[in-house]
């Protein structure tokens, strides 16, 4: 069977929201999660705004939004893509290695414990520190560009950060804390988006299989529960034997006709 036929469903990616809610728990030193320092400069005219002059909500990191405003040469694009591909691969691996932490974030989200939120924030920073091992993302991207484009990129990126952080963050603990809170929120958004991409194809395949096998409501409920438990136990990284075991476990819930169809689907894919 296709290894991703039955998706690894750990739960809603909303488990990341407590990271953005730790309003008073951001460390004085925002490293390794912080964005760039934000000097008071003239606003970049290339930041995307609505008719009222407000910055349009970002669906990606500021660095990625800034890239969309530039025209890069083929060599520059290849260099930037290499940086982003490496970051995505690292992010996916860190997510797999820290599923327990993400599940803990879901539990923190459902509670109202400020200490638990602060501890989660600290552990999250440690777990994903590798993302900045080669320096801030903005510096890695700028290094792949010509001096002219790097200057434009930095100006647009800083303007996005100014809009996100608010006016005059200052150089003290309060200012650094505001920068850190924005950085943590962006990291949570990035993890959420990466997680959703990781399970997206599998979820679609699972829905197709459920539809093609014409499961009863009782069968569907049991199989979804089996798949969810499988995802939690294997932490998004099952072995081949574990996948075989999952198929055998699911097959027990099927009628002989459904099992035959399931095997036919597996062979065809």
Order of alpha helices (4+ residues) and beta strands (2+ residues): alpha-alpha-alpha-alpha-alpha-alpha-alpha-alpha-alpha-alpha-alpha
